[in-house]
Amino acid sequence: MAAETALTRTPPVQAGEAGAGGRVRRTGPLTPYLFLLPYFVVFATFVLVPAVYGLWISLHDWDYLLPGKPFVGLDNYQALFDSSSAVYSFFWESMSATGIFTLLSVPLLLVVPLLLALLLNRSFKGRTIFRAIYFAPYVLGVAVIGVLWRFLLDPNLGVVNAILGAIGLPGDTPWTTALPWAWVTLVGVTVWWTLGFNAVIYLAGLQDIPRELYEAARIDGGGKWAEFRHVTLPGLRPVLLFVTVNTILVSANMFGQSYLITQGAPGTETRTAIMYIAQVGLSDYKMGSAAAMSYLLTACLLLISLVVFRLFREKDS
């Protein structure tokens, strides 16, 4: 009887063998890579191949209107550090403008959305409506934002100056044509436009912090500042890392606001690096030089990102 049971017992189905209903389980060492293949194809097509191709262009005197594109090696990169080259002063002026905008906008885009998220994380009537109101500007495109504020802040016909003059304040402020007002305009518009995104990220992080930690802090006699310092900030550290790096990258790649609102004015003081790269590559047809500028800007952003990651890692240790 025992022998008959052993002979009639069904062996376990192995990978690649027929199972119930004649179905075959097709699993193997390549299965994970097959699932990754669609993403890799998209990544390679739209990120990896263009990046390698752009690096190749940066090593040539690349004018896409001319048939000849001679290889020049690192000459395009060397010209960016040669004070006698035609692009040296303009490129580093644009990099300076990018740095000024980043230094002015990033702290505001880290602090203001955090304060807003702390307020919206409380329970009060109409909280959902306020969340939607603060996030609403972010869904608008940069073209809409740029054209809207270009007209509102026009020094001669703008609504803002008209309102200021009507209430007895100076109504001739050159919001888009003089410094420092042009930077006030660009930073202010950017903060108003994008703070909703960072606030939503912060809000999601705040809701993931266990309530028990706040209760324990209150039992220990800690006030609001102690709760914020010892509970909220440590709980938001991964979110803060993401928001900080993302905000720095987005601010350093600012293009639309300056292009549409100030048009680089006064002179070229607010012409950012991306604006100048676009001008060199698309208007002057010097794609090799523009590609070299792009990779130098990328290298700077990678270095800054590594520093930010290092700072957050030291806090964790």
Protein Blocks (a to p, Z undefined) as FASTA:
>chain_A
ZZmmmmmpccdddehiacehhiacdddfklmmmmmmmmmmmmmmmmmmmmmmmmmmmmpc
cdfkbmbdcdehjmmmmmmmmmkbmklmmmmmmmmmmmmmmmmmmmmmmmmmmmmmmmmm
pccehklmmmmmmmmmmmpcfklmmmmmmmmmomklgmklmmmmmnopafkbcfklccfk
lmmmmmmmmmmmmmmmmmmmmmmmmmmpcfklmmmmmmnopafklmmmmmmmmmmmmmmm
mmmmmmmmmmmmgfklmmmmnnopahjlmmcfklmmmmmmmmnopaklmmmmmmmmmmmm
mmmmmmmmmmmmmmmZZ
